[in-house]
């Protein structure tokens, strides 16, 4: 009898927690499920669950996790709307403020105005200074010197941020007008100026060749072929001038693209100099 | 043991049985709720509720079913990587050979949809070599046929369906599609001998006539230059103009044949999606 009782308890006790009154959608169970989803990286569902219990369970951590969740999903404006509802005295307020600055950078892609700063601890202050400095790379003009800009960052990062600064404020652009004029005077030279040596030499040879053939055929009184070569020569000449201008435009666009991509990759790698949070361990 | 003690024990045992049944009911209710969402095509909510069931199911009774339906829901949303993850989870928790086969077929279908044909065929071979599924040969060949359809190999697809039945609806369909395709090699060979002939073969008459015209013109000018002893002129016109238009004609012949075949494939897939009543990936 005792043995029967022990066996019964062993089999049935696990189900006590899941009796028919078990409410999958109670606020406490929704929070547990939301925490699980957040740690699994299913931020969309985690945020949905947290939002459904926000009014029932007032909790700073939940608010902050919603903010982080929206940020992870790329919904930066939604993330900042959540931050605006933070209590100033909340333990997450300063960190939330830093994340809101990151969100602003993502949304507006411009330098910060002088923002009202809450009280930071030393680590938060470091993060803020770096984030504020890096926002300068979205401005049209620098608002501090390169030395001062670079000095804010760690030694390991200083080479990268220095390169980014140079790329932003002293980009190695090529002049489209100069490329066009050079090719108009000497076919192919505009392409060589942009760095496309192969195309430049080809343009020079082909245009020169057709010009010579046109002249030679006119001189030998073969007018049909002469006009064909004149047309071809003119076509290649015009193409060479147009192509040189286009090459300079493409070169400059590539500079801008490489800068933006480089900056984005660097910031993502550094998590925008913000502390990482581990709510799962 | 006294009569009272024995009575208490029996009441306790009965209570545990009832509680256990109630626990199972709670999980079953959640499962049914989630399944209803799936049947109503509310796939996002279905995934949420099945994940909730998985999270709270300490007995792991619903791991297979819930994982399978999460996989199916993700598949409906074209989230194939997530779908494969959950089908694999279902596969690990399959209780019998039928369930194992079912989930493996679902994974194969995802690979067909993703057009990772090599992987789909490799999985089908592993199923075919599994002695447990010796009586599933027709079903394995059926999905093999679909894998070939999605990789645009209608000839092999017809062969596979033929192995199920010579009059199989999909065999007849695949044969008809295959017979309508343009032969890309033939198109190019025709254009080698008569510029524009390949375009005519694919029904692009205007392009064919223009190709023919250009090739006749530049061919005449090249030959007349050689006849006039203007060898260098002949070489220039022949290489820059005649050769360029000749190779362009070959490229067009190939391009039109491939384009027409691609349109036919897309129309065929569209027809199968909307009109074929049998199982589809």
Interface residues (C-beta under 8 A of the other chain):
Chain A: X1 X4 X5 X8 X9 X11 X12 X14 X15 X16 X17 X18 X19 X20 X22 X24 X29 X32 X33 X36 X37 X42 X45 X48 X49 X209 X210 X213 X217 X220 X222 X224 X225 X228 X229 X232
Chain B: X1 X6 X9 X12 X13 X16 X17 X19 X20 X22 X23 X24 X25 X26 X27 X30 X47 X48 X51 X52 X53 X55 X56 X58 X59 X221 X225 X228 X230 X232 X233 X236 X237 X240 X241
